[in-house]
Structures are given as C-alpha cells and as structure tokens.
C-alpha cells in the first residue's frame, strides 16, 4: 500500500527545489541574453572593421583565402573571425550561467574549450602576420639577388619564403599546444645540411663563383652595355654581364669571359659618342 505521506513529502521537496532553482534559472537566462547581445555586437563591429581595413585582401595575399575556398568554406575570413570572437565571448557568459545554476559537470569541459579559443585566435594572427613577413623578406632577398645580377634570384626568394613559412608553422603549432619537436628536428637538420653544403661548395672552389657574382655586380655599375672595351688585346662590344660571365661581340664572334676580367684587369673603354678612350 502506497504511503500518502511519503509521496506528499517527496512532492513538497521537489516543489521547494524547483522554487529555489527558479531565481538561479532566471538569473542565468538574463546572463545568457546579455552575453548573446554583447557577443553579437562585438562580432558585428569586428566584421565591419575588417571590411573597412581590407582584411580579405590581406588573407588573399597570404593564400589563406585560397585555402578556405579549397576546403569549400563559404564564409569569408572576416566572417570567420567575427564568428570566432562571438563564441569566445558568448561561451564565457555561458560558463557563468552554468556555474550559477550549479551544473558543475558541464563547467570543466567548457572552461577547457574557452581556454583553447584565444590560443586559436592568436595562432591565426601569428600565421597571417608570419606569412606576410615571409613574403616580404622573400621578395627582398629576390630583389637583392636580382640587383647583383644573379640569374636564379627567383629561386632564392622562393627558398627564403618557404623556410620562413615553415618556421611560422612551427611557432603556430606550439601556440596551439601541439608537439612540433619532430618537425623542429627535421627543419634543423635540413638547414644544417644546406649550410654544410654551401660551406663545402665554397671550400671546394665556390669562392671563384662568389668572386664572379660580386664582380658582375660591380661591373654593372662601371660599364654600360654597348661599350667598346679592350681586354688583353681583344676589342669588342660589351653585350651582356651575367651572373658569372660577360659577353663581348668581336665581329662575327662572341667572346665569353669571367666577370672578374672586368674588375680585376685593366680595361680600355672607348666612348663611341665622344671618341675618347678611358682606362678602368
């Protein structure tokens, strides 16, 4: 037989618990509504600010926009940034609401997620800034090599760009808490091999190559293409100064000489306009 008093006591306890819970539920609801409104406002401001500052063009130059397109992500980079900031703010308010209602079982996982999102945002900012810096330094290296007359200046610029991007990726992975020690070791070994190879090349005769490269740079400052020059008794028209060698046109023949001939020997230059001889 069912005890009526036991049922009544259980019902009263349940009703008292519900009544005592209602203020906390109401408070948490207000917190969530305020958090949603504030998060939406911040996301809207960030989205409009990103559009004003041309964030999409920056992401396009870094290649991130192309990656989003390949992943079939329909939203723009500005929209993704705004959405990320929205969830960072709103989840903090949600955490406060859950703690207020005493739902501790859901608090710890949510706190870990909230702690990860700022690291993700910082990693994305580091990746964007790092790729832009790598592109700038790669172009600077390419321009410097081009100014020295190095034919493979484009490859040098691309190599510098790639190495710096790899370094940026390693930093980003560490920011996200991902163990990048294996990648760091491989990258260090590759750099060591490259440096050792370059040093070995210079030790086995690459010094002459370097001398000719530098001589070509200085020769372009001293001579003009089309100059009539005389070197070691050979007279011809200077038609080109390359990375390692220069070319003289002697009648129907083409004479190729190392660039160091122009900078380390006596060269007679005839100015065809003034009919004057000059020895360099």
N, C-alpha and C positions, 0 to 999 in steps of 0.2 A: 504494500500500500504506500502510495506517494505521500511524503510528509509535506503538507502545505506550507508549514513554517520555514522549511529548508528552501523551498522554491521561492518563497517571498523574500527571504534573506538574500539569496543569490541575485534575484531581480533588483532588489534595492541597491546591492553593491554595484551591479552593472550600471544601474541608472546613475548612481553617485559618481562612478568613474567616468561615464560619458559626460556628465555635467561639469566635472572638474577638468575634463580634457577639452571642452569646447572653447574656453578662453585661449588655450595654447594653440588650438587649431585656427582660431580666428586671427591670432597674432601672426602665426606662420603664414597664413594666407595673405595678410597685409604685407608682410615682408617679401613674399614672392611677387606680389603685384608691383611693389615699389622696385624690386630688383629687375623685373622684366622691363618696366618703363625706363629705368636708368640705363640698362644694357642696350635697349633699342635706340635710345637717344645717342649714346656713345658710338654705337655701330653706324648710325646714320651720319654723324659728324665725321667719323673716320672715312667712310665711303666717299662723301663729298670732298673731303680734304685730299684724299688720294687721287680723285679725278682732277681736282684743280692742279695738283703737283705733277700730274703726268706719270703716276706710278705704273700704268700699263706699258708705257713706252720704255721705262726702266726695266721692267720684267721681260719685255720683248728683247731688249739688247742682251740681257743675261742668258737668254734661252729658256728661262723658267716658263714663260708663256707657251712656248712650243711644247714643252714637256706636259703642261696641263692639257693642251689640245690632243697630244698623242694618247694621254690617259682618258680622253673623252670626258673631261670635266667641263661642263658647260658654263660654269660660273667664272667670272673674271678674277684676276689676282686681287683686285681691290675688294671685291665682294667676299672672297675667302678670308681676307684679313679682317674685314668688318665682322664676319661671322665668328671668327676665332675670338676676337675681343668680346663679342656679345656673350659667348659661352663662358669665357674666363670670368666675367663679372657676374653673370646670372648664376653660375654654379656656386659662387661664393655665397650669394643670398640663399640659394637652395640649401647649402650646408648649414647656414644659420637657422633656417626654418626647420630642418630635420633635427638639429640639436635642441631647438626649442620644444619640439614635440616629443623628445626623448627617444627617437628612433636611432639608437647608437649603432645598431648593426649595419646601417647604410652609411654611417658617417665616415668611417675609416677608408673604405674604397673610394668614396667621393673626394676625400681630402687628398689621397694619392693622385687622383686624376687632376685635381686643381693644381697641385704642385708641379705636374708634368706640363701643363699647357703653357705657362710662361717660358719654360725651357724650350718648348717647341717654337714659340714666337721669337725668342732670342736666336735660336738656331736658324730660322728662316731669314731673319735680318742679317745674321752673320754670313749666310750663304749668298744672299743678294749683294751685300757690300763686298764680299770677298771675290765674287766672280767679276764684278765691275773693276775692282782693283787689279785683278789678274789680267783682264783685257787691256787695261790702261798700260800696265807695265810691259805686257807682251808687245803692244804697238810701239811703246817707247824703245824697247830692245830692237824691234824690227827697223824702226826709223834710224837708230844709231848704226846698225849694221849696214843699212842701205846707204847712209851718208858716208860710210867707209868704203863703199863700193863692193861689198860682199854680195855675191850673186845669190847665195842661199839665205838671204836676210829674212824671207818669209818663213822658212822652216825654223829659224832661230826664234822668231816671235811666237810661232805656234808652240814651240817647245817650252819656252818660258811661261806662256799662258797655261799650258797643260800641267806643268809642275806646280804652279801656284794654285790651280784649282784643286789638285789632289791634296795639297796642304790644307786648303779651306775645308774640304770634305772631311778630313781627319779631325779638324777642330770642331766641326758641326756634330760629328758622331760622338765626340767626347762630351759636348754640351748636352746631348740627349741621353747621356749615361750609357752609351753603347761602347763596349770594349773594342777599341781600334788598335790594340797593340800589335796584332798581326799585320795590319795594313801599314802601321808606322814602321815596323821592322822591314817589310818588303820595300817600302819607299826609301828608307835609309840605305838599304843595300843597293838599290838601283842608282841612287845619287852617288854612292861611293864608287860603284863600277864606272859610271860616266866620268867622274873626276879622275879616277885612276887611268881610264883610257885616254883622256885628254892629256894628262901629265905624261903618260907613256909615249903618246904621239909626239909631243914636243921634245921629249928626251931622245927619240929616235930620228929626229930630223925635222920635226914640225916647226922648229924655230925658223927655218928658212921660209916656210909657208907664212908664218906670222910676220916675218920681215917684209915679205912681198905684199901682204894685205895692208900693212901700215904704210908701206911705200906707195901703194896705189892711192891711199887716202891723201897723202901729202902731194903726190904728183898731180892729182886733180886740182889742187889749189894753185900749183905753179904753172901748169901748162893748159892750153886750150886745144880742143880737138880741131884739127886743120892746120896746126902749127907745122912749119917746115923745120925739122930738127936734124941735127947731125950728131951721131953717137958712134964712136970708134971708127970713124971714117965712112960710115954709112949714112946717107942723107935720104930722108923720106918724109912723107906727110903723116903726122900723128892722127890715126883714125879711131883709136879706142884705147881706154885704160880700164882693164877688167879687174877682177878680184886679185889675180896673181900675175897676169901678163898684160903687156901693152902691144899694140899692133902698129906697124909702120907700113905705109904703101910706098914701095920703091918701083916706080914704073909699073910694070905688069905683075910685079911680085909683091908678096905680103910677108913682112918680117915680124916674127913674134919674139919679143924679148921680155925677160923678167922685169917687174916694176922697179926693182932695185937699181936697174940700169939708169932710170930717170932721176933717181935721188942720190945715188952714191958715185956717179961718174960725171965728168964734165960733158955737158950737153950744150951744143950751139943751137940757138933758136933764131930763125930768120922771120922777122915781121914782114910779111908779103906786102902790106899796105905802105909801110914806110921804107922798105928796102934797107932795114937796119939789122945788124947781127947783134945777138945778145947771148952771152955765155952764162948758163945756170950751173 
